Amino acid sequence: MKLTDITVTRTIPAPAEKVFDVWIDPKSPGGPWFGAERVILNPVVDGLFYHAVKHEGRTWSHYGRFLKIERPHRIEHTWVSEATKGVESVVLFTLEPKGDQTEVTLRHSGVPDDELGLQHKEGWTWILSALAEGVASSKVA
C-alpha cells in the first residue's frame, strides 16, 4: 500500500497557549475531540485516545497514542482509523507564534494514498477552521 503525507496550515489570531489549550480540551468547541459521540482522552506521553465521530450517517472510530506533548508548541500522536486501513499513521500538530497570532500546521504522515486516505486533508482543514472559530469564542485564558 502506497502512503503519503498531508499538511494543512492556518493562522489563528490568538496566542499559542490559548490555541493549544482549546485543541487539547475535549470540552472546548474547536478541538478535534469536541462533539464526538464518545471520547476517551488521556493527553500525556504514552496516553491513549479514542473518539467516535458521526459523519455521513455512520460512526467513524479513531484511536491513537500520544508521542509528544510540549505546551504550547507541539502535540504528536499516532492515528489509526478505518480510513488508514488500520495502519498506524502519525499526526504532528505544531504552533508557531507570529506576533499576536499563531501559525498552526498539522502534518499527517503515513496516510494511505487512496480516496479514503486523502479525505483526511478535507477533514483536517475543516477541523482547523473549527479550531479558529472555537478559539475566537473560547473563554479559555
Summary of the structure (lengths in Angstrom):
residues: 141
radius of gyration: 14.3
end to end distance: 44.2
largest distance: 44.2
contacts: 436
relative contact order: 0.27
helix: 25%
strand: 46%
